[in-house]
């Protein structure tokens, strides 16, 4: 079956200087740089087949933008049209003006070359990953984030060169801790000619057996993909809409299935209780007068069928994992709605990385973020007000906005919860009253105050048995539909969104808007994540 395209991230680390110029005065560094770029380009092109990737996978690069290896990798990604994230130990202006112990990290020419690469359309994000005041610590933290964000790593090293703190060998050591496959490329000069030798680090088995390509969640296996663009990297709007539509439809269907199952299971057990009471009421007459045997047998037979049917249906519901599938469909539909709400605003989805989402969704979530960054790269900083106004109108205050949604859902949940509680209350009160009257009647009979209580005892006995079942059934349906939690959560979320909308309208800077946006989406999606954790393994009580 065709599958949604998923990103495979390739991290890179390499030397700043290919070789000492004083030792090789007859070698032009530009020629070596061009050779390294050509070699990396060929290696990246061959990588999908080597990794066993499908036609739906596409590569995304992650690296810094230092001279030497990083420039070669970035140029190779640019020429292949591979989206790339630049992960920096400090903001780019400070990074390009930084100095080592003896000299600047970049000459003016190298700085301009880095700026030209950063301006390339294939660069989808510049991400600062450290705020340490110490230079070596910054590079170490950048290496950690490089490994964390990579499915595989390409590490270029020079022979017989000891690793430095925060250098490429540090990346290799970090990758070993994270169990990330590393392609070690040894670069050298052989008779004045550049040479590259590569091998996968500590891989005793074929790479395909120790690297698992990112896979989509199984609930998307039957998604309709005809709207996807045929390009290796799909358009984000179509990608997000396919996920939202497929999972929304699935969540709606599974919710109806679960609610229907709850009614069937509780209903069959209630009717079975009615048959048991009827059979018990007729049993005395059938023994004393030798009548009603067919009716007793019929009621017991029906009771047996109802109990067996309810039990088998409950087992089928459990085995089908209907609650888990329903919860997963709804969760992913809400994820899609959340990322769609960011519109054209250029930002990563920080809330997706922080929230406790199922690990099986991570490849898909990362791909969503990459597509958002790729298509919004050209949005300038002064356009954030337009993004803010669009977000408020479409996401919060529109006819189908979250304020109206949570308001109506809170009222609906409160109504059904009130109905269930009232049913439990009055069924319990009536059951208590029926039992109390029955007890008084029996005492009156014993004291010879009455001589005919058969009808009264039968009626009160039926009520005393059936009404508690009705009370418990009302609570069970309320629990199965999560009414109390929904009523509380929806009301609280509505109050939060009302306050958040006012703060968004008065945001005075892009940073304030960005923080409020992430906070709002974290709360909205966090509510669904909490519901998912609670709902996934809750059956019909």
C-alpha positions in Angstrom: 0.0 0.0 0.0 1.2 3.5 -0.7 2.2 5.4 2.5 2.6 9.0 3.6 6.0 10.4 2.8 8.2 10.5 6.0 11.4 12.3 6.6 14.7 10.5 7.3 17.1 12.9 9.0 20.8 12.7 8.2 23.1 14.5 10.6 26.6 15.6 9.6 29.8 16.6 11.3 33.2 17.1 9.7 36.5 18.9 9.9 36.8 22.7 9.5 40.1 22.4 7.7 40.9 19.6 5.3 44.7 19.7 5.7 47.4 22.1 6.9 48.1 24.5 4.0 51.8 24.7 5.0 52.2 21.0 4.6 50.7 20.9 1.1 51.4 24.3 -0.6 50.7 22.8 -4.0 47.2 21.7 -3.2 44.3 24.1 -3.8 41.9 23.8 -0.9 39.0 24.8 -3.2 39.7 21.7 -5.3 39.6 19.5 -2.2 36.3 21.3 -1.1 34.8 20.6 -4.5 35.9 16.9 -4.4 34.4 16.5 -0.9 31.1 18.1 -2.1 30.9 15.8 -5.1 31.6 12.7 -3.0 29.0 13.7 -0.4 26.5 14.4 -3.1 27.0 10.9 -4.6 26.8 9.3 -1.2 23.6 11.1 -0.2 22.0 10.1 -3.5 22.9 6.4 -2.9 21.8 6.5 0.8 18.1 5.7 0.3 18.8 2.4 -1.4 21.5 1.5 1.1 19.1 2.2 4.0 16.3 0.3 2.4 14.0 3.3 2.2 10.8 3.3 0.3 9.6 5.7 -2.4 7.8 7.7 0.2 10.8 8.5 2.3 12.8 11.7 1.7 16.0 12.9 3.3 16.5 15.9 5.5 19.9 17.2 6.5 21.1 18.6 9.8 24.4 20.3 10.4 26.2 23.4 11.5 27.5 25.9 8.9 31.2 25.9 9.6 33.8 26.0 6.9 35.2 22.8 5.4 32.9 19.8 5.9 29.7 21.7 6.8 30.0 23.8 3.7 30.5 20.7 1.6 27.5 18.9 3.1 25.3 22.0 2.8 26.3 22.5 -0.8 25.5 18.8 -1.6 22.1 19.1 0.1 21.4 22.3 -1.9 22.3 20.7 -5.2 20.2 17.6 -4.4 17.2 19.7 -3.2 17.4 18.1 0.3 15.8 20.2 3.0 18.3 21.1 5.7 18.2 22.4 9.2 21.1 24.4 10.5 21.7 23.7 14.2 23.9 26.3 15.8 25.6 26.6 19.2 24.8 30.4 19.2 22.9 32.9 17.0 24.3 33.0 13.4 25.7 36.5 13.6 27.7 35.7 16.8 28.6 32.3 15.3 30.1 33.8 12.2 32.0 36.4 14.2 33.3 34.0 16.8 37.0 33.6 17.5 39.0 30.6 18.5 42.1 30.7 20.7 44.3 32.2 18.0 42.2 33.5 15.2 38.6 34.1 13.9 36.6 31.0 13.0 35.7 32.6 9.6 37.6 34.8 7.3 35.5 37.5 5.6 35.3 35.4 2.4 34.3 32.3 4.4 31.7 34.3 6.3 30.2 35.6 3.1 30.1 32.0 1.7 28.3 30.9 4.8 25.8 33.7 4.5 25.1 32.8 0.9 24.5 29.1 1.9 22.2 30.2 4.7 20.1 32.2 2.2 19.6 29.2 0.0 15.9 28.1 -0.2 16.7 24.6 0.9 17.7 25.8 4.4 14.4 25.5 6.3 15.5 26.5 9.7 18.3 28.1 11.7 18.0 26.7 15.2 20.1 27.8 18.2 20.5 24.9 20.5 22.7 26.3 23.3 22.9 29.3 25.5 26.1 28.5 27.4 28.6 31.2 27.9 31.4 28.7 27.5 32.6 28.0 23.9 33.4 24.3 24.3 30.2 23.7 26.2 28.2 25.3 23.4 29.7 23.0 20.8 29.2 19.9 23.1 25.5 20.8 23.5 25.2 21.4 19.8 26.6 17.9 19.2 24.0 16.4 21.6 21.2 18.1 19.7 22.6 17.0 16.4 22.5 13.3 17.5 19.1 13.7 19.1 17.6 15.0 15.8 19.2 12.5 13.5 18.2 9.0 12.3 21.7 8.4 11.0 25.0 10.4 11.0 27.7 11.0 8.5 31.0 11.9 10.3 34.0 13.0 8.3 37.3 12.5 10.1 41.0 12.9 9.2 43.4 10.0 9.8 45.6 10.1 12.9 44.0 13.3 14.2 42.9 13.2 17.8 39.4 14.3 18.6 38.8 17.7 20.2 36.2 18.6 22.8 33.0 19.4 20.9 34.4 18.0 17.7 33.5 15.2 15.3 34.7 12.4 17.5 32.5 13.8 20.2 29.6 13.4 17.9 30.6 9.8 17.2 30.7 9.1 20.9 27.3 10.7 21.4 25.9 8.6 18.6 27.2 5.4 20.3 25.3 6.4 23.4 22.1 7.0 21.4 22.6 3.8 19.3 22.5 5.9 16.1 24.2 4.4 13.0 27.2 6.4 12.0 28.9 6.4 8.6 32.5 7.3 9.3 34.2 8.8 6.3 38.0 9.1 6.5 39.3 11.9 4.3 42.9 12.1 3.2 45.4 13.1 0.5 46.9 10.3 -1.5 49.7 11.4 -3.9 48.1 14.9 -3.9 44.7 13.5 -4.7 41.7 13.6 -2.4 40.5 10.2 -1.1 37.4 9.2 0.9 36.9 5.9 2.6 33.7 5.1 4.4 32.4 2.4 6.7 29.5 2.1 9.1 30.7 2.3 12.7 30.5 -1.0 14.7 28.1 -2.6 12.3 28.6 -6.4 12.3 25.3 -7.0 10.4 24.0 -5.5 7.2 22.8 -1.9 7.8 19.3 -2.7 6.7 19.0 -5.1 9.6 20.0 -2.6 12.3 18.3 0.5 10.9 14.5 0.7 10.9 13.2 3.2 8.4 10.5 5.5 9.9 7.1 4.1 9.5 3.6 5.7 9.5 1.1 4.7 12.2 -1.1 1.8 11.2 -4.3 3.8 11.5 -3.1 5.7 8.3 -2.7 2.6 6.2 -6.0 3.1 4.4 -5.7 6.9 4.1 -6.6 8.3 0.7 -3.4 9.8 -0.8 -4.5 10.9 -4.2 -4.3 14.6 -3.2 -0.6 14.3 -2.4 1.8 16.0 -4.8 4.0 13.5 -6.6 7.2 15.3 -5.5 9.4 13.5 -3.0 8.7 16.3 -0.4 4.9 16.8 -0.4 3.0 20.0 0.1 2.2 20.5 3.8 -1.4 21.7 3.3 -2.4 18.5 1.4 -0.4 16.3 3.8 -2.0 17.8 6.9 -5.5 17.7 5.4 -5.2 14.0 4.5 -4.3 13.1 8.1 -7.0 15.3 9.6 -9.8 14.1 7.3 -8.9 10.4 7.6 -8.5 10.4 11.3 -11.6 12.6 12.0 -13.7 10.2 10.0 -12.2 7.2 11.7 -12.6 8.8 15.2 -16.3 9.6 14.5 -17.0 6.1 13.3 -15.2 4.4 16.2 -16.8 6.7 18.7 -20.3 5.7 17.4 -19.2 2.0 17.5 -18.0 2.3 21.1 -21.1 4.1 22.3 -23.3 1.6 20.5 -21.3 -1.2 22.1 -21.7 0.3 25.5 -25.5 0.5 25.1 -25.7 -3.1 23.8 -23.5 -4.5 26.6 -25.3 -2.7 29.4 -28.7 -3.3 27.8 -28.3 -7.0 27.4 -27.3 -7.4 31.0 -30.2 -5.3 32.2 -32.7 -7.3 30.1 -31.1 -10.5 31.4 -31.8 -9.3 34.9 -35.4 -8.6 34.0 -35.7 -12.2 32.7 -34.1 -13.6 35.8 -36.6 -11.6 38.0 -39.5 -12.8 35.9 -38.4 -16.4 36.0 -37.9 -16.2 39.8 -41.4 -14.7 40.3 -43.0 -17.5 38.3 -40.9 -20.3 39.8 -42.9 -20.5 43.1 -46.2 -20.8 41.2 -44.8 -23.4 38.8 -43.7 -25.6 41.8 -46.8 -25.3 43.8 -49.3 -25.5 41.0 -47.3 -27.3 38.4 -47.9 -24.5 35.9 -45.8 -21.8 34.2 -42.9 -24.3 33.5 -42.7 -23.2 29.8 -42.6 -19.5 30.8 -39.9 -20.1 33.3 -37.8 -22.1 30.9 -38.3 -19.4 28.2 -37.2 -16.6 30.5 -34.2 -18.5 31.6 -33.3 -19.4 28.0 -33.6 -15.7 27.0 -31.5 -14.7 30.0 -28.8 -17.1 28.9 -28.8 -15.8 25.4 -28.6 -12.2 26.6 -25.8 -12.8 29.1 -23.8 -14.9 26.5 -24.4 -12.3 23.8 -23.3 -9.4 26.0 -20.3 -11.3 27.2 -19.2 -12.2 23.6 -19.8 -8.7 22.4 -17.7 -7.3 25.2 -14.9 -9.7 24.3 -15.1 -8.7 20.7 -15.0 -5.0 21.6 -11.9 -5.6 23.8 -10.1 -7.7 21.2 -10.7 -5.1 18.5 -9.0 -2.5 20.7 -11.9 -0.2 19.8 -11.2 2.2 22.6 -7.5 2.5 21.8 -8.1 2.9 18.1 -10.8 5.5 18.7 -8.5 7.4 21.1 -5.6 7.2 18.6 -7.7 8.4 15.7 -9.0 11.4 17.7 -5.5 12.2 19.0 -3.9 12.3 15.5 -6.9 14.3 14.1 -6.3 16.9 16.8 -2.6 16.9 16.1 -3.4 17.7 12.5 -5.8 20.5 13.5 -3.2 21.9 15.7 -0.4 22.1 13.1 -2.9 23.4 10.5 -3.7 26.2 12.9 0.0 27.5 12.6 -0.8 28.5 9.0 2.1 30.3 7.4 3.9 31.2 10.6 7.5 30.0 10.4 8.2 28.0 13.5 8.8 24.5 14.7 6.2 22.6 16.6 7.8 22.7 20.1 4.5 21.5 21.7 4.7 18.3 19.8 8.1 17.5 21.2 7.1 18.4 24.8 3.8 16.6 25.1 3.7 13.0 26.0 2.6 11.7 22.6 2.9 8.0 21.7 6.4 7.1 20.4 4.9 5.5 17.3 3.8 9.0 16.1 7.3 10.6 16.4 8.4 10.0 12.7 5.1 11.5 11.5 5.3 14.5 13.9 8.8 15.2 12.9 7.9 15.1 9.2 5.0 17.5 9.8 7.4 20.0 11.5 9.9 19.7 8.6 7.1 20.4 6.0 5.9 23.4 8.0 9.4 24.8 8.2 10.1 24.2 4.5 7.0 26.0 3.2 7.1 28.9 5.6 10.8 29.7 5.3 10.1 32.8 3.1 7.7 34.4 5.6 9.3 37.5 7.0 9.4 38.5 10.6 7.2 41.5 10.0 4.3 39.3 8.9 3.6 37.8 12.3 0.7 40.2 12.9 -1.1 38.7 9.9 -0.4 35.2 11.1 -1.7 36.2 14.6 -5.0 37.7 13.3 -5.6 34.7 11.0 -5.0 32.3 14.0 -7.4 34.1 16.3 -10.1 34.2 13.7 -9.8 30.7 12.3 -8.7 28.8 15.3 -10.3 30.5 18.3 -13.2 32.8 17.4 -14.6 31.6 14.1 -17.9 29.8 13.7 -16.0 26.5 14.0 -13.4 27.9 16.4 -12.4 26.3 19.6 -14.3 28.7 21.8 -17.6 27.7 20.3 -16.5 24.0 20.3 -15.6 23.9 24.0 -18.6 25.9 25.0 -21.1 23.7 23.2 -19.3 20.5 24.2 -19.2 21.5 27.9 -23.0 22.2 27.9 -23.7 18.9 26.2 -21.5 16.9 28.6 -23.0 18.7 31.6 -26.5 17.9 30.4 -25.8 14.2 29.9 -23.9 14.0 33.2 -26.8 15.6 35.0 -29.2 13.2 33.4 -27.0 10.2 34.4 -26.7 11.5 38.0 -30.4 12.1 38.3 -31.2 8.7 37.0 -28.8 7.1 39.5 -30.2 9.3 42.3 -33.9 8.5 41.7 -33.4 4.9 40.8 -31.5 4.5 44.1 -34.1 6.3 46.1 -36.9 4.3 44.6 -35.0 1.1 45.2 -34.5 2.0 48.8 -38.2 3.0 49.1 -39.3 -0.3 47.5 -37.1 -2.4 49.8 -38.2 -0.4 52.9 -41.9 -0.8 52.0 -41.4 -4.5 51.3 -39.7 -4.8 54.7 -42.6 -3.0 56.4 -45.1 -5.2 54.6 -43.4 -8.4 55.7 -43.4 -7.2 59.4 -47.1 -6.4 59.0 -47.8 -9.8 57.7 -45.9 -11.4 60.6 -47.9 -9.3 63.1 -51.1 -10.4 61.3 -52.0 -6.9 60.3 -52.5 -8.1 56.7 -53.1 -11.4 55.2 -52.5 -10.9 51.4 -49.1 -9.6 50.4 -48.2 -11.9 47.4 -48.8 -9.2 44.8 -47.1 -6.5 46.8 -44.1 -8.7 47.6 -43.7 -9.6 43.9 -43.9 -6.0 42.7 -41.6 -4.6 45.3 -39.1 -7.5 44.8 -39.0 -6.6 41.1 -38.3 -3.0 41.8 -35.8 -3.8 44.5 -33.8 -5.8 42.0 -34.2 -3.8 38.8 -33.8 -0.2 40.1 -30.3 -0.8 41.4 -29.4 -2.2 38.0 -30.7 1.0 36.4 -28.7 3.1 38.8 -25.5 1.3 38.1 -26.2 1.3 34.3 -26.5 5.1 34.4 -23.2 5.5 36.1 -21.6 2.9 33.8 -22.7 4.8 30.7 -21.5 8.1 32.2 -18.1 6.5 32.9 -17.9 4.8 29.5 -18.5 8.2 27.8 -16.2 10.1 30.1 -18.9 12.6 31.0 -17.6 14.0 34.2 -14.0 14.6 33.0 -15.3 16.1 29.7 -17.6 18.5 31.5 -14.9 19.7 33.8 -12.1 19.9 31.2 -14.2 21.5 28.5 -15.4 24.3 30.9 -11.9 24.9 32.1 -10.4 25.0 28.6 -13.1 27.4 27.4 -12.2 29.8 30.2 -8.5 29.5 29.3 -9.1 30.2 25.6 -11.2 33.2 26.4 -8.3 34.7 28.3 -5.7 33.6 25.8 -7.6 35.2 22.9 -7.5 38.6 24.6 -3.8 38.2 25.2 -3.1 37.3 21.6 -5.0 40.3 20.3 -2.8 42.6 22.4 0.5 40.9 21.7 3.2 43.5 21.1 6.0 41.5 19.6 6.6 38.4 17.6 8.2 36.6 20.6 5.1 37.3 22.7 2.9 36.0 20.0 5.0 32.9 19.4 5.0 32.1 23.2 1.2 32.6 23.4 0.7 30.5 20.3 2.7 27.6 21.6 1.1 27.8 25.0 -2.4 27.8 23.4 -1.7 24.8 21.2 0.0 23.0 24.1 -3.1 23.4 26.2 -5.5 22.4 23.4 -3.5 19.4 22.3 -2.6 18.6 25.9 -6.2 18.2 26.8 -6.6 15.6 24.1 -3.3 13.9 25.2 -4.7 13.6 28.7 -7.9 12.2 27.4 -6.0 9.8 25.2 -4.1 8.4 28.2 -7.3 8.1 30.2 -9.4 6.7 27.4 -7.1 4.3 25.5 -7.5 1.4 27.9 -10.9 2.1 29.4 -13.6 -0.3 28.3 -17.3 -0.5 29.1 -17.4 -0.7 32.9 
